[in-house]
Amino acid sequence: MDLQAFTPSAELADKIGEQVEKTLTLLGEDPQREGLARTPHRVGNTLQFLTKGYHEDPEAILRSAIFEEDYKQMVVVKDIEFYSLCEHHMLPFFGKAHVAYIPNGRITGLSKIPRVVDVFARRLQVQERLTTEIKDCIQRTLNPLGVMVVIEAEHLCMQMRGVQKQHSHTVTSDFTGAFNRKETRDEFLKLIME
């Protein structure tokens, strides 16, 4: 499954665009002026792209590249860039995800982990749920000895509005299995800090 190949629905873009046009009018803008004339349709396409994760199956992505392998040490994919929309204000939040799992006879292709992150990020989200959904998906699909996910993100809903703290970062983590041991968590945290 190629996550880059995405074609928005023109019909849905037009329907979303009708609502965007009404919103622009309510804000006191003229949606017919030159700079805004195509904005409603562009927003319709953009919102479809930013929420395309609703139409993708992250477990199928992992299952598409599962290999039998007798490897029982930690596999870490770190610094996975992601972009998402906060479900409370529909403003972006973005950052890096760090994912580790300890195989139990099966591994997945390394590119599949960032793809799973993208699927869940391309939905209206909160960072806490995003962290847990990634962990749960990997645990369910690969049945490893343990999974740990750490996400570091900046939230424009905190930086552009509300409290307006431009340099704040939010860090969330969730883990299962072998990562319940402090030594295993510490090893993972050391690896992602290097």
N, C-alpha and C positions, 0 to 999 in steps of 0.2 A: 504494500500500500504506500503510494507516494504522497506524503503529506503536503508537498509543495504544489501538487497538481490540484488546484481548486478552481472550480468555475461557479461563480455566483449565479443564482437564478435572476434573470432580468425581471420576471413577473414579481418576485418577492422584493427585489430592489425598488420597483415602482410602488408597491404597497407600503413599504417602509418609508419611501421618499414622500408619499402623500402626508404621512404623519410628521415627518421632519419639516415639510413645508409649513404645516399648521403651527408647529413649534416656533419656527423662525418668525412667523407673523405675530405670534403671541409675545415674542421677545422684542417686538418693535422693528424688525427688519423687513426689507422688501425682498422676498424670495425670487423675484423676477429680475432683480438688478444683475448686471453682467457677472460679477464675481460669485454670485450665489445661484445663478440659473441652473447649474448642473449639480449643485451641492446635495440636494435631497437624494438624487439617484446615487451619487458617489457614497453618501453615508449609508444607503441601503446595501451597497456592495461591501463596504467596509465592515459593517456590523455582521454580515453573513460570514466574512472571513474570520473576524475576531471571535465568533461563536461556533465555528465549524466543528469543534470538538464534540458537540451534541450528536453529530452524525457519523462519528468514528468510533470504532470498537478497540479500546486499548488492549484488551485481552487477546484479540485476534492479531494485533501487531506483535505481541510477545510470542504467541503460538506460531507465527509465521517463520520463526527462526529459533527453534528449540533443538538443542543438541545434547545427546548423552555424553557426559564427561565426568570422570571421577576426580573432580577438583573441589576441595572443601575449604579453601581459603577465601578471604574477602575479595569481592569484585567491587571496585569503586568507579563510578563515573561522576566526576565532579565538575563544577563550574558550568552547568547546563543553563544557558541563558533561556529565559522565558518571559513572555508578556501576557498579561491577563487583564480582565476588567473586573473591578470591584462590583459585587452585586448590589451594594448599598447606594452607590452614586454613579455607577457605570463610568468611572474614571479609571485610567490604567494603573496597574501596579506591576512591577517588573523586578527582575533580579536573577539570582542563580539558585539552582537546585543541585544538591549533592545527594547521590543515591548509592547505597551499598547493599549487596546481598551476599549471603554465604550459600553457595550451591549445595544441593542435596542430590547429586547425580545428574542434574540437568542445568545447562547454562542457556542464555539467550544471546543473540547477536548484540554486540555493544551498541549499535545505532538504535536498537529498539528501545532502550531506556530513555534517551532524549525524546523519542517519538511519543512515548507514553506520557512524559511530562507535558509535551505540547498538547496532546489530546485533552488532558484535564485542565490545562491553563487556558485553552480556547473555549472556555465556558464562562458564564458569569460566576464569579468565585469569591470566596474568602480564603485567605492564605492558610488558615488552620485546616479547612476541608481539603484544599489542594494537597497539602502535605499528607494527610491521611489517605486520600483516594489513591495517590501514587503508591504508597506503602501497601495498601490493601490489594491493589491490582497485581502487584508483583508477587505478593504472598500467595494469593489465590491461584495465580496462573503457573508459577514456577514451583511452588511448594518448597522454598528454600529453608535452610536452617534458621534463617533470620533475615530481616530487611530493616534498613534504617534510612530515613530521609530527613535532610536538613534543608530548609529554604530560608534564604536571606533576601529581603525585598524592600523596595521603596514604594510608597503608596502616594499617588498624586492626590488622593482624597484627604491626606494629612498635610501635604506640602502646598497644594494650590488653594485650598479652602480650609474651613474649620480651624484647627489649631495652627496651621501654617508653619510647621517645623520642617524646614527644607533638608536638614541633615539627619533626619531620623531614619533608622532601619528597623525592620521587624524580622526576628528570627524565630522560626518554628521547627520543631522536630517531632518525629514519631518513629517507633521501632517495635520489632517483634522478636520472638525467639532468642537466638544467641546474643542479640544486642541488649537483652535484659541484664547481661553481665557488664558491670562497670568497665572492666578491662577491655572488652570488645568495643564498647562505645568510645572509650578513650582512644583506642587504636584508630577507629574511623575518624574521630575529630582531629587527631594528629595528622592523618593523611590529607584531610581536606584543607588544613591550614598551611601545608607545605607549598 
